[in-house]
Amino acid sequence: MIMNALETDIIRLRALEPEDVDILYKWENDTNIWKVSNTVAPFSRYILRQFIENQKYDIYETRQMRLIIESKQSGKPVGSIDIFDIDPYNQRAGVGILIYDKEDQGQGYASSALSALVRYAFHILCFNQLYCNILSNNTRSLNLFKSKGFTVVGLKREWVKTTTDWLDEYMLQLINPIK
């Protein structure tokens, strides 16, 4: 029997709550992180409320799920982790993660959240694989995903445009080791 798939010793992954609209508004509208999420326009509170409301639907219907990463010690939301592009037939999904505040980065939250999400995806959702896309200059994320068993399966050259040039993007995969 596995432990609670959505918890580790330092974090809890939880569903979005209506009260999260303000924190999502802050995170989603920070232009400093738009490059990572392929965002080019701000989100309104109205749109974010609808997004939260739509989380009530089955993930196989919406093809996505966002979970808040909450510190068990403080109860504070420190970030979010997403499963997106869920493909039920091929039993796979993409993964994205954000630890927003600089003081929360490097504290083990991302590592713990990714471990919990991988456990959830393979033990509860019975996925065959997870994948992620990481910009070539994001060595912290690249190292994080590799530390959880993800392997680089490709490099997309000049994949993401910045204000000054182009960045390459790695694609990584993790095949379910428990099948």
C-alpha positions in Angstrom: 0.0 0.0 0.0 1.3 3.4 -0.9 1.2 6.5 1.3 -1.2 9.3 0.5 -0.2 9.8 -3.2 -0.7 13.6 -2.9 1.5 14.2 0.1 5.2 14.0 1.1 6.8 14.9 4.4 6.9 18.6 3.4 4.1 19.3 0.9 0.5 18.5 0.1 -0.9 18.7 -3.3 -4.5 20.0 -3.2 -7.3 20.9 -5.6 -7.9 24.5 -6.5 -10.3 26.5 -4.2 -12.2 29.6 -5.1 -10.0 31.5 -2.7 -7.0 30.7 -4.9 -8.1 33.2 -7.6 -5.9 36.0 -6.2 -2.8 33.9 -6.0 -3.4 32.5 -9.5 -4.0 36.1 -10.7 -0.6 37.1 -9.3 1.2 34.0 -10.7 -0.4 33.9 -14.1 0.1 37.6 -14.8 3.8 37.8 -13.9 5.4 38.5 -17.3 8.7 37.1 -15.9 7.4 33.6 -16.1 5.3 33.8 -19.3 8.2 32.4 -21.4 8.0 29.1 -19.5 4.3 28.8 -19.8 4.0 30.1 -23.4 1.7 32.9 -22.2 1.5 36.2 -24.2 -1.5 37.9 -22.7 -2.7 38.6 -19.1 -5.5 36.6 -17.5 -8.6 38.3 -15.9 -9.9 37.2 -12.5 -13.1 36.3 -14.4 -11.2 33.8 -16.6 -9.3 32.4 -13.6 -12.6 31.9 -11.7 -13.9 30.0 -14.6 -10.8 27.9 -14.7 -11.2 27.1 -11.0 -14.8 26.3 -11.5 -14.0 23.9 -14.4 -11.8 21.9 -12.1 -15.0 20.2 -10.9 -15.2 18.3 -14.2 -13.5 15.0 -14.7 -9.8 15.3 -15.8 -10.5 13.0 -18.8 -13.1 15.5 -19.9 -11.0 18.7 -19.4 -7.7 16.9 -20.3 -5.9 18.9 -17.5 -5.6 19.3 -13.8 -3.9 21.9 -11.7 -2.9 21.2 -8.1 -1.7 23.7 -5.6 1.6 22.9 -3.9 1.1 23.7 -0.2 3.8 23.7 2.5 2.7 21.3 5.2 4.6 23.4 7.8 3.1 26.8 7.0 0.0 25.9 5.0 1.1 28.5 2.5 0.6 27.8 -1.3 4.2 27.9 -2.7 3.4 26.9 -6.2 1.4 24.7 -8.6 1.9 21.6 -10.6 -0.1 20.8 -13.7 -1.0 17.7 -15.6 -2.0 18.8 -19.1 -2.7 17.3 -22.6 -4.1 14.2 -20.9 -4.4 11.5 -23.5 -6.6 8.7 -22.0 -6.1 6.4 -25.0 -2.3 6.5 -24.9 -2.3 6.9 -21.1 0.1 9.9 -21.1 0.2 13.5 -20.0 2.4 16.5 -19.8 3.7 18.0 -16.5 4.5 21.6 -15.6 5.6 23.0 -12.2 6.0 26.4 -10.7 7.5 27.4 -7.4 6.7 31.1 -7.5 8.6 33.0 -4.7 12.4 33.1 -4.8 12.6 32.3 -1.1 10.5 29.1 -1.6 12.7 27.9 -4.5 15.5 25.5 -3.5 13.6 24.3 -0.4 12.7 20.9 -1.8 9.1 21.8 -2.7 9.4 21.2 -6.4 11.2 17.9 -5.9 8.6 16.7 -3.4 5.7 17.9 -5.5 7.1 16.1 -8.6 7.6 12.9 -6.6 4.0 13.0 -5.4 2.6 13.8 -8.8 4.6 10.9 -10.4 3.3 8.6 -7.7 -0.3 9.8 -8.3 0.0 9.6 -12.1 1.3 6.0 -12.1 -0.4 4.5 -9.1 -3.8 6.2 -9.1 -4.3 7.4 -12.7 -2.4 4.4 -14.2 -0.7 6.4 -16.8 1.9 4.8 -19.0 4.1 7.9 -19.2 4.6 11.5 -18.3 6.5 14.1 -20.4 7.7 17.6 -20.0 9.3 20.4 -22.1 12.1 22.4 -20.5 13.9 25.4 -22.0 17.6 24.7 -22.5 18.6 27.5 -20.2 16.5 26.2 -17.3 19.2 23.9 -15.8 17.4 23.7 -12.4 14.2 22.3 -13.9 16.2 20.0 -16.2 18.1 18.6 -13.2 14.9 18.3 -11.2 13.1 16.2 -13.8 16.2 14.1 -14.5 16.6 13.4 -10.8 13.1 11.8 -10.9 13.9 9.5 -13.7 12.9 11.6 -16.7 15.2 11.2 -19.7 15.9 13.6 -22.5 14.4 12.2 -25.7 14.8 15.2 -27.9 15.9 18.8 -28.5 13.7 21.3 -30.3 16.0 23.9 -31.8 15.0 27.6 -31.6 11.6 26.5 -30.3 10.8 29.5 -28.1 11.1 33.1 -29.1 12.3 35.6 -26.5 12.4 39.4 -26.9 16.1 39.1 -28.0 16.6 35.7 -29.6 15.4 32.0 -29.7 15.8 29.3 -27.1 16.0 25.5 -27.6 13.7 23.3 -25.6 14.3 19.8 -24.4 11.6 17.1 -24.3 11.8 14.6 -21.5 9.9 11.4 -20.8 9.3 9.1 -17.9 7.8 5.7 -18.6 5.9 4.1 -15.8 8.4 1.8 -14.0 5.7 -0.2 -12.1 3.8 -1.7 -15.0 
